[in-house]
Amino acid sequence: MKCNYYSYNLAFKHPFTISRGTKTHQPTLVVELELGGIKGYGEAPAISYYNIPVGKMIEDLEQKKGFVEKFAFTEPERYWHYLHHLFPANPFLVCALDIAAWDLYGKIRNKPLYELWKLDPKKGPMTDYTIGIDTVGKMVEKMEEMPWPIYKIKLGTPEDIAIVKALRKHTDAVLRVDANAGWTVGEALEKIPLLKELGVEFIEQPLAKEDWEGMKVLHEQSPLSLIADESCVREEDTEKCRGYFHGINIKLTKCSGLTPARRMIARARQLGMSVMVGSMNESTIGSAAIAHLLPELDYVDLDGPLLLKEDLATGLSFDRGRIRLSGGPGLGIVLAPGIIPSPGAKDLPE
C-alpha cells in the first residue's frame, strides 16, 4: 500500500464564531491510500482546542509512514485496530486514514459504503445549517442567505435569549442550540425553559465537559433533550454519558474514524440514547463519510461544505436539508480538479 497526504487551509464563507472564538479558515489534512492502482481518500480537520494541528498529523505520519504502508490490507476494521495502536495519541490522523481505508475498500468491492453496511440511503435525518455567533443583524442575514428547515444556533453569550427571540421573528424553522460548553448550571437552568418556549428542539453541550455534577442536575430538570459533544470524544465516553445526557454527538475526527463511530452508534442505541453525528467543518471528503451513516442517526450536522467558500470534492448534494449521495463506490466522491498536487505537504499556520 502507498500513502500520500495533502494539507489545505479552507476559507469560510463568513467568519465562524462559537463561544471559544472566531476563525476564518479551516486547516485540514487529506490522506490518500493506494492499493493496486485504486485510491481511497480520508480527511481530518484540525481543531485548535484539541491541540492536534495539521503539522502534528503530518509529523506523526512521516515518522511511521513505512508501517502504514506495509500493513497487509484486507478490510478496514483490522486496519483501524492496527492504526489505533500505531498512533495512540493522534485520533485525528487515525480518522483520516480510517476514512481513506473505507473509501478504498468500497472501491475495491465496487460498492458504496451504505451498501456494504446494508443501509438504505433514502432514510435518515435532514442536516441542520449552523449560524455562528454574530450580531443579530448578521445572523439574520445568514439565515436569509440560506433558507433552511433546521438551524443550529451557536450560543454562549450574555445575550443568548435575546438572540433566539430575534431570530425566531424571522423563521419558523426548527431551531437547535449549541452552547459549546459556554454556560454555568445556573445559566442553563434559567435559559433552557425559555428556549423551549421559543421552540428550540434540543441543547448541545450546555456545560463544561468536566462538569458531570452539573450535568446530572440538568439531566434531571431540563425540559429539553441534552446532547453531549465535548463530553463525548472517545468511544468509551458513550457509556460515561448515560444518565447525564439524553444523546451523544459523535465527531469522526475526535473518536478516530468511521470504525469506532459505528460501534458508538450501536452502544448508544443499547443505552437508550439518541444519536447525532456532527461536522467539524470538513470538506465533502469528510462529510461524505458522515453521510453514509445517515440511516443510523436521529440527527445530523453535516453542513461543512455549505459553510466553506471552497471545497475539495464533489459527491454530495443538498436539497434544503435533505442530503443526496452520488451512489458511487466507497465514499462516492470525486476530487475537484487541481486539488491533488505532487505528493507531500507542508504544515499550515494555525
C-alpha positions in Angstrom: 0.0 0.0 0.0 1.1 3.5 -0.7 0.2 6.6 1.4 0.3 10.2 0.4 -1.0 13.3 2.2 -2.0 16.8 1.4 -2.8 19.9 3.6 -5.2 22.7 2.9 -6.4 25.8 4.7 -10.0 26.2 3.5 -11.7 29.6 3.8 -15.1 30.0 5.3 -17.8 32.0 3.5 -18.3 34.0 6.7 -16.1 34.3 9.9 -17.2 31.4 12.1 -17.7 32.2 15.7 -18.5 30.0 18.7 -18.2 30.6 22.4 -14.5 29.9 22.2 -13.5 32.3 19.5 -13.6 33.1 15.8 -11.9 31.6 12.8 -11.8 32.5 9.1 -10.2 29.3 7.7 -10.3 25.6 8.4 -6.9 23.8 8.3 -7.4 20.2 7.2 -5.4 17.1 6.2 -6.3 14.7 3.4 -4.7 11.3 3.1 -4.6 9.1 0.1 -4.2 5.3 0.3 -3.4 3.5 -2.9 -3.5 -0.3 -3.4 -3.4 -2.0 -6.8 -3.9 1.3 -8.6 -7.1 2.1 -6.6 -7.1 5.2 -4.4 -9.1 5.9 -1.2 -9.3 9.3 0.4 -9.9 10.5 4.0 -9.9 13.8 5.9 -9.3 15.1 9.3 -9.7 18.9 10.1 -7.5 20.4 12.8 -9.3 21.9 15.8 -7.2 24.2 17.9 -8.6 23.3 21.3 -7.7 19.6 20.8 -4.1 20.5 20.2 -3.6 18.3 17.1 -2.7 20.8 14.3 -2.2 19.6 10.8 1.6 19.8 11.4 1.3 17.2 14.2 -0.7 14.8 12.0 2.0 15.1 9.3 4.8 14.7 11.7 3.4 11.5 13.2 2.5 10.1 9.8 6.0 10.8 8.5 7.6 9.1 11.5 5.6 5.8 10.9 4.7 6.1 7.2 6.6 2.8 6.5 4.4 0.9 9.0 1.2 2.5 7.5 2.2 1.3 4.0 3.5 -2.2 5.0 0.2 -3.4 6.5 -1.4 -6.2 4.6 -4.8 -4.5 4.0 -7.8 -6.8 3.7 -10.6 -4.9 5.4 -11.0 -1.6 7.4 -11.7 -2.9 10.9 -8.4 -4.7 11.1 -6.6 -1.7 9.8 -8.2 0.6 12.3 -7.1 -1.6 15.2 -3.5 -1.5 13.8 -3.6 2.3 13.3 -5.1 2.8 16.8 -2.1 1.1 18.3 0.3 2.8 15.9 -0.9 6.3 16.7 -2.4 6.1 20.2 -2.2 9.8 20.8 -3.4 11.1 17.4 -7.1 10.1 16.8 -7.3 12.8 14.1 -4.7 11.1 12.0 -6.3 7.7 12.6 -9.6 9.1 11.5 -8.2 10.4 8.2 -6.6 7.0 7.5 -9.7 5.0 8.6 -12.0 7.0 6.2 -9.5 6.5 3.4 -9.4 2.8 4.2 -13.2 2.6 4.0 -13.2 4.5 0.7 -10.5 2.2 -0.7 -12.4 -0.9 0.5 -15.6 0.3 -1.1 -13.9 0.9 -4.4 -12.2 -2.5 -4.3 -15.6 -4.1 -3.7 -17.2 -1.6 -6.2 -20.0 -0.7 -3.7 -20.9 2.4 -1.8 -20.3 2.2 2.0 -24.0 2.3 2.8 -24.5 -0.8 0.6 -21.6 -2.6 2.4 -23.3 -1.8 5.7 -26.8 -2.8 4.4 -28.3 0.6 5.0 -31.0 2.4 3.0 -29.6 5.7 1.6 -33.1 7.1 1.3 -33.5 7.0 5.0 -32.0 9.3 7.6 -32.5 12.8 9.1 -32.0 16.2 7.3 -29.0 18.2 8.2 -29.2 21.4 10.1 -27.3 24.6 9.0 -25.2 26.3 11.5 -25.4 30.0 12.4 -22.3 31.2 14.2 -22.4 33.8 16.9 -22.6 37.3 15.5 -24.7 40.5 15.7 -28.4 39.7 15.4 -28.4 41.5 12.1 -25.6 39.4 10.6 -27.2 36.2 12.0 -30.5 37.1 10.3 -28.6 37.8 7.1 -27.0 34.4 7.2 -30.4 32.7 7.6 -31.9 34.7 4.7 -28.9 33.8 2.6 -29.5 30.1 3.3 -33.3 29.3 3.8 -33.3 26.0 5.7 -35.7 23.8 7.6 -33.4 23.3 10.6 -30.8 25.8 12.1 -28.2 25.1 14.7 -27.7 28.4 16.6 -24.3 28.8 18.3 -24.8 30.5 21.7 -22.8 31.0 24.9 -23.2 34.8 25.4 -25.0 37.1 27.9 -27.5 37.8 25.1 -28.5 34.3 24.3 -32.2 34.6 24.9 -32.5 37.9 23.1 -30.7 36.4 20.1 -33.0 33.5 19.8 -36.1 35.7 20.3 -34.9 38.0 17.5 -34.1 35.1 15.2 -37.5 33.4 15.9 -39.2 36.5 14.4 -37.6 35.7 11.1 -38.1 32.0 10.8 -40.4 29.2 11.8 -37.7 26.6 11.1 -36.7 24.1 13.7 -34.0 25.6 16.0 -31.3 23.7 17.8 -28.9 25.4 20.3 -25.2 24.6 20.8 -23.7 26.3 23.8 -20.3 24.8 23.2 -19.8 24.4 27.0 -20.5 28.1 27.5 -23.0 28.1 30.4 -22.9 27.6 34.1 -25.6 25.3 35.7 -27.5 28.4 36.9 -27.5 30.0 33.5 -28.6 26.7 31.9 -31.5 26.2 34.4 -32.6 29.8 33.6 -32.2 29.7 29.8 -33.3 26.2 28.8 -37.1 26.7 29.8 -37.1 30.0 27.9 -35.5 28.3 24.9 -38.2 25.6 25.0 -40.8 28.3 24.8 -39.1 29.7 21.7 -39.4 26.3 20.0 -35.9 25.0 20.4 -35.6 21.3 19.8 -32.6 20.4 22.0 -29.5 21.8 23.6 -26.0 20.6 22.7 -23.2 20.6 25.4 -24.6 23.3 27.8 -21.8 22.9 30.4 -18.0 22.5 30.5 -17.1 18.9 29.6 -15.8 18.1 33.1 -18.9 19.4 34.9 -20.6 16.0 35.4 -22.3 17.1 38.7 -23.9 20.0 36.9 -25.0 17.8 34.0 -26.6 15.4 36.5 -28.7 18.3 37.7 -29.6 19.4 34.2 -30.4 15.9 33.1 -33.0 15.6 35.9 -34.5 19.1 35.4 -34.1 20.1 31.8 -37.4 20.2 29.7 -35.3 19.7 26.6 -33.0 16.9 25.5 -29.4 17.4 26.2 -26.8 16.2 23.7 -23.1 15.6 24.6 -20.4 16.9 22.3 -17.2 17.9 24.1 -18.2 15.4 26.9 -18.3 12.5 24.3 -15.0 12.4 22.5 -13.7 8.8 22.6 -15.6 5.5 22.2 -15.5 4.8 26.0 -17.3 8.2 26.6 -20.5 6.8 25.3 -21.1 4.8 28.4 -20.0 7.6 30.6 -22.7 10.0 29.2 -25.5 7.7 30.2 -27.6 9.4 33.0 -26.0 12.8 32.2 -27.1 13.4 28.6 -30.1 12.2 26.6 -28.0 11.7 23.5 -24.5 11.9 22.1 -23.0 13.9 19.2 -20.2 11.8 17.6 -17.4 13.5 15.7 -15.5 11.2 13.4 -12.3 13.2 13.8 -12.4 13.1 17.6 -13.4 9.4 18.0 -10.8 8.3 15.3 -13.0 7.4 12.4 -15.9 5.6 10.9 -15.0 2.2 12.5 -15.3 3.4 16.2 -18.2 5.7 15.3 -20.3 2.7 14.1 -19.6 1.0 17.4 -20.6 4.1 19.4 -23.9 4.3 17.5 -24.7 0.7 18.4 -23.8 1.2 22.0 -25.8 4.4 22.3 -28.8 2.5 21.0 -28.3 -0.2 23.6 -28.2 2.5 26.3 -31.4 4.1 25.0 -29.7 7.3 23.9 -30.3 9.4 20.8 -27.5 9.6 18.2 -26.2 12.6 16.3 -23.1 12.8 14.1 -21.6 16.3 13.8 -19.5 18.3 11.5 -16.1 19.7 12.3 -16.2 21.8 9.1 -15.0 19.0 6.9 -15.0 19.4 3.1 -17.1 17.0 1.1 -14.4 14.3 1.6 -15.0 14.0 5.4 -18.7 15.0 5.1 -19.4 12.1 2.7 -18.1 9.7 5.3 -20.7 11.1 7.7 -23.5 10.9 5.0 -23.1 7.1 4.7 -24.1 6.8 8.3 -27.4 8.8 7.9 -29.8 5.8 8.1 -28.5 5.0 11.6 -28.9 8.6 13.0 -31.6 10.6 14.7 -29.9 14.0 14.0 -27.0 15.1 11.8 -25.0 18.3 11.5 -23.5 17.9 8.0 -23.1 21.4 6.8 -19.3 21.7 6.5 -19.3 22.0 2.7 -22.1 24.7 2.9 -20.0 26.8 5.3 -16.8 26.7 3.3 -16.0 29.1 0.5 -14.0 26.3 -1.3 -14.5 22.6 -1.4 -12.1 19.7 -2.2 -14.5 17.2 -3.9 -18.0 16.6 -5.3 -20.3 13.7 -4.5 -22.8 15.3 -2.0 -25.8 17.4 -2.9 -28.1 19.3 -0.5 -31.8 19.9 -1.2 -33.0 22.2 1.7 -31.6 19.9 4.3 -32.0 16.6 2.5 -28.7 15.0 1.7 -28.1 13.0 -1.5 -25.1 10.7 -2.2 -23.8 10.1 -5.6 -24.1 6.3 -5.4 -20.5 5.8 -6.5 -18.3 3.2 -4.8 -16.6 3.9 -1.4 -17.4 7.4 -0.3 -18.8 8.2 -3.8 -16.7 11.3 -4.2 -14.7 12.8 -7.0 -11.8 15.1 -6.1 -12.1 18.6 -7.6 -9.7 19.4 -10.5 -6.3 20.5 -9.3 -6.8 19.5 -5.7 -4.1 16.9 -5.5 -0.6 18.4 -6.1 2.7 16.5 -6.1 2.9 14.1 -3.1 3.9 15.6 0.3 2.7 18.6 2.1 3.8 21.4 4.3 2.4 22.4 7.6 -0.1 25.2 7.6 -0.2 28.2 10.1 -2.9 27.6 12.7 
